[in-house]
Each structure stands twice: as C-alpha cells, then as structure tokens.
C-alpha cells in the first residue's frame, strides 16, 4: 500500500478510537452538595447541584479538561473515593454523604451509593448503580481484577464485591468489630492481602483475602493518631499512611510500612504540616507528594487558621522521607496526583473549586494555569498508573 493511503487509514482509525484510548487521564470526583459556611462547618448549599466526574488529559502539558459527567461523590473520607481501570475504559466512584434537607447537621447525611461508569461512551456515563454501606468511601480493585473493596466509614465495615464484565456484584461485608472505627482507605498489596486505615481506633488492619472471604489479621499495625489517606508504591514494597492527628494545629505525621517482609510493619514516621490529607507516590516511587490542610479549614480567629494549604514533595530515600520542595496551595486541599511521566502534579482545592497544576523537574515545583471545576468542589483523584 502506498505511504499516503497508509497515513490516511491510520488517521481514520485514530479518530474512531474512544476518548480515553489516546490519552493519559486523571479523573476528578467533584462534590456539589458540600460547602463550608462562615464558621467552616460543612453544610449543603441551597439548592445543591449534581456531583460530577471530570476527565482530565495529562498526556501533554498543560493538562486539559476532556469531559465532565454526573455521578454521586463526596468530600467526606480520604481522597481515594474513585478508581479507574488500567485500560482507562471504566471506573467506580463512591458517595459517603448526600444532601438531605431533613438532616440535623447542615443538611447532609451519610450515603451508601456506588456508581460504575463507562469511559468509552460519548459522553462518559454511569452504567450501574448499587449500594455498599453507610459512609462508602475509598474503593480499590484487586490486581487480578476479580475483587473490589469499599470502606464504609459510617458503619465500621468493608464491603466486598466480585468484578466481572465491568460490573460489580455484592459478596458480603467485613465487620471491624467497632462501629466507630472509621474505616477509611483500603489498598491491595497483592491478590491475597490488603491494608485498611481505621482513623477511629488509630490502627491499620491487614486484610487476608481468599476468594470472596476477607478476614482481619489479629495483629494491628500502629502508625499514628487517626490514620487516614494511604497509598502504595508501584513496586508494592512500601505503603504510606497519613496520620491526621487531632486536627487542632499540631504537627502531624506520615508513616511508611515495609511490605517486603512479614509481618508488615512501620519502619518510619515523619513530621509533616498539619492535616496531611493529599498524599500520592510518584509513578516511579522516587517521590511522595504530601499536601496539608494547614489550618485552612479553621474558622476566622482560630489561632491556627491559615488562608492556604501546602504541597510538599518528599524524596523517598530507602525507608525515609526528605523534603525537597514546598509551595502554598488553595484552601481545603484534597487529593494529589502525578501524570504518568511524573512531570506534572495536580492538587485539588475543594474551597476554591479548582485543581492546581505544577510542573515537577525533580527539584522544583513550577506553578501552571489551574483548572476550574464548575459547580462543584474537587475531592478525589484516580489514575490508571500507580
């Protein structure tokens, strides 16, 4: 075949591919039913708009918004309440809370909705709706793609789902034995083990997996006060846990868990600015992005109130952390994410309803043009890469 017809055929095939097939995308789950009043209490706006998911193309710089579609989500819980498949064709999002005019606290009540969405349709859309448990938050799928786990903060359980044909089927629950354990982040170490943060009773639990039978190891892992966000590096040799403390202005911590030896155990705990909710390993595992609320969710006049959060990049040196760079970011910081090549860093500001963009060269964070989220606050990120 002549060269020109070959090029034309390639162009036709490329144009026929789904939106995500030619892009590295970051998904942002956005909460439209939660804002903060003047005293920094979480309340529902009147009226509350629809929660959404924004598809962000980060294959080239600067990142661009490809599409936005409706799907229930929530800022309550660690910022890992959305998941995307490795081929970027589908995903799962959870909703820990919902707008409820009859609720006694701010017009918001616990939710249990789980949504499966198709990213190959035009536009992307929710294709399955089901329930998990009250306070449904972080969701993760096992490396072999057979099992999904969802932490249910408001009832102290973890829901188990089988995965087949890009759909979920409920397969039971794991009870932590403490309804106030606040199970928050869950990550798979492999197809047989997962880790679960429990901010209510200050431990990380090891979950053993045998088919759909999931049990809790009797040995708790101790990281710090109120373990919350958790991430695992690409080689699955190290897990990082943010310890949110009492949320009253003190220095907080991030702990590293060694996954190369058993039993898994903490090998280092490091001081970081207060409220380290955003936290993410770089794709190559060399760096750990750690954000901080930094008192930006405190009411006016509070002794530890600040207008801005912070984003720090820490070098992972063996089993230790060393701060390399730090910049101010927007208030009420939620999730952080790296592009696949590790050169772009995104961080969410729930308060400002925007996603801040930085270029990262291994030493310096350079601020770029932020992305606006219309009608909702960004609260969780998902990528197809570690």
Secondary structure, DSSP 8 states (H G I E B T S, - for coil): --HHHHHHHHHHHHHHS-GGGG--EEEEEEESS-EE-TT--EE--SS----EEEEEE-SSSS-EEEEEEE----SSS-S--EEE-TTSSEEEEEEEEEE-TT-SSTTEEEEEEEEEEESSSSS-EEEEEEE--TTEEEEEE-TTSSEEEEEETTTTEEEEEEEETTEEEEEEEEE-S-TTS-EEEEEESSSSEEEEEETTTTEEEEEEEETTEEEE-SS-B--STTEEEEEE-TTSSEEEEEE-TTSSSS-EEEEEEE-SSSS-EEEEEEEESS----EEE-TTSSEEEEEE-TTTTS-TT-TT--S-EEEEEEEEETTEEEEEEEEEE-SSEEEEEE-TTS-EEEEEETTTTEEEEEEE-SS-EEE---EE-TTSEEEEEEES--
